[in-house]
């Protein structure tokens, strides 16, 4: 990405599951808009494509189908792990082992993964390592609050520097 191609876009939005009347997943208001460096690869490409040509003050509304968002639910990412891996300093980490909790873990190569606890059994813990939005069509409605040229440092670093 070159300095001339780059832009910083600030926007507000509501994110809903499936469509305009779907379950509200996230809301970002004008007091704390999302600001991102377009083209840095930090956001979903479909999302960026839908807002790239919008001007300040322009509203938007679009749907990103699951396959173009976080993909479909991968059944192979739902696994049963031995309860013994949740033993820390000789004691079962019961404060972590709560159904519905999302916890940070590492695989055998040290790669980080976030997993949601689905079920706790006598010997095993069933976890889902899919992205929380996997399998969902995502509906966005919002407004571009600001567009500006990024600083040279922002382009080099690939993200917007907080003020």
C-alpha positions in Angstrom: 0.0 0.0 0.0 1.4 3.4 -1.0 0.8 6.7 0.7 -1.4 7.9 -2.2 -3.6 4.8 -2.1 -4.1 4.8 1.7 -6.9 6.5 3.6 -8.1 6.6 7.2 -11.9 6.1 7.5 -13.9 6.7 10.7 -17.4 5.3 10.9 -20.3 4.3 13.1 -22.4 1.2 12.5 -24.8 -1.4 13.8 -23.9 -5.0 13.0 -26.8 -7.4 12.9 -27.0 -11.1 12.3 -28.6 -12.0 9.0 -30.4 -8.7 8.0 -31.7 -5.3 9.1 -34.0 -6.8 11.7 -31.6 -9.5 12.9 -30.1 -9.9 16.3 -27.9 -6.8 17.2 -24.3 -8.0 17.6 -22.4 -4.8 17.9 -23.1 -1.0 17.9 -20.5 1.7 17.4 -21.7 5.3 18.0 -20.4 8.8 17.1 -18.8 9.2 20.5 -16.3 6.5 19.8 -16.3 5.7 16.0 -14.2 2.9 14.5 -11.2 4.4 12.7 -9.1 2.2 10.4 -6.5 2.4 7.8 -8.1 1.3 4.5 -6.1 -1.3 2.6 -3.9 -2.4 5.6 -5.5 -5.9 5.6 -6.7 -5.7 9.2 -10.4 -5.7 8.3 -12.5 -8.1 6.2 -11.9 -7.4 2.5 -15.7 -7.4 1.7 -16.2 -4.8 4.5 -13.5 -2.6 3.1 -14.8 -2.9 -0.4 -18.2 -1.7 0.7 -16.9 1.5 2.4 -13.8 2.4 0.3 -15.5 5.0 -2.0 -17.8 6.6 0.6 -17.4 10.2 1.6 -17.8 11.9 5.0 -21.4 12.0 6.0 -22.5 9.2 3.6 -24.6 6.5 5.1 -24.1 2.8 4.1 -26.0 -0.5 4.4 -24.8 -3.8 3.1 -24.8 -7.6 3.8 -21.7 -9.8 3.9 -22.6 -13.4 3.4 -21.0 -15.9 5.8 -18.7 -17.3 3.2 -17.2 -13.8 2.6 -17.2 -12.9 6.3 -15.8 -15.5 8.7 -16.8 -18.6 6.8 -19.1 -21.4 7.7 -18.9 -23.3 11.0 -16.1 -25.8 10.8 -17.1 -29.0 12.7 -13.4 -29.9 13.0 -12.9 -26.8 15.1 -15.2 -28.2 17.7 -13.1 -30.5 19.8 -13.1 -32.4 23.1 -10.0 -31.7 25.2 -8.9 -33.6 28.3 -9.9 -31.8 31.4 -6.3 -32.3 32.7 -5.0 -29.5 30.5 -6.9 -27.1 32.6 -4.9 -28.0 35.7 -2.7 -25.1 36.8 -0.2 -25.5 39.7 -1.8 -28.9 40.5 -5.4 -27.5 40.8 -8.2 -27.6 38.3 -8.9 -24.0 37.0 -12.6 -24.1 37.9 -12.9 -20.3 37.5 -12.1 -20.8 33.8 -14.2 -23.9 33.3 -17.6 -22.3 32.9 -19.9 -23.1 30.0 -20.1 -20.1 27.7 -16.7 -18.8 28.7 -14.3 -17.9 25.9 -10.7 -18.5 26.9 -7.3 -18.0 25.3 -5.3 -21.1 24.7 -2.2 -22.3 22.7 -1.7 -25.2 20.5 1.4 -27.5 20.7 3.3 -25.1 18.4 2.5 -22.1 20.7 0.0 -20.6 18.3 -2.8 -18.6 20.1 -6.4 -19.7 19.8 -9.6 -18.5 21.4 -12.1 -21.1 22.2 -15.6 -21.1 23.7 -16.5 -23.8 26.3 -19.6 -25.6 25.1 -19.8 -28.4 27.6 -17.9 -29.7 30.6 -17.9 -33.4 31.3 -16.3 -35.6 33.9 -13.1 -36.2 31.8 -13.4 -33.9 28.8 -14.2 -30.3 27.9 -16.0 -29.6 24.6 -14.7 -26.4 23.0 -15.5 -24.4 19.8 -12.5 -22.7 18.2 -14.6 -21.2 15.3 -14.7 -17.5 15.1 -17.7 -16.3 17.1 -19.3 -14.9 13.9 -18.7 -18.0 11.8 -21.8 -19.2 9.9 -23.5 -15.8 10.1 -24.5 -13.4 7.4 -23.5 -10.0 8.7 -25.6 -6.9 8.0 -24.0 -3.5 8.5 -25.8 -0.1 8.6 -23.9 3.1 9.5 -22.3 6.3 8.4 -18.9 7.5 7.4 -17.9 10.1 10.0 -14.6 11.2 8.6 -12.0 10.4 5.8 -8.5 11.7 5.8 -5.1 11.0 4.5 -3.0 8.9 6.9 0.3 10.0 8.3 3.5 8.5 6.9 4.0 6.6 10.2 0.4 5.1 10.0 1.1 3.8 6.5 4.5 2.3 7.5 3.0 0.7 10.6 -0.2 -0.4 8.9 -2.6 0.9 11.5 -4.1 4.2 12.8 -2.3 5.8 15.6 -4.5 6.6 18.6 -4.8 10.2 19.5 
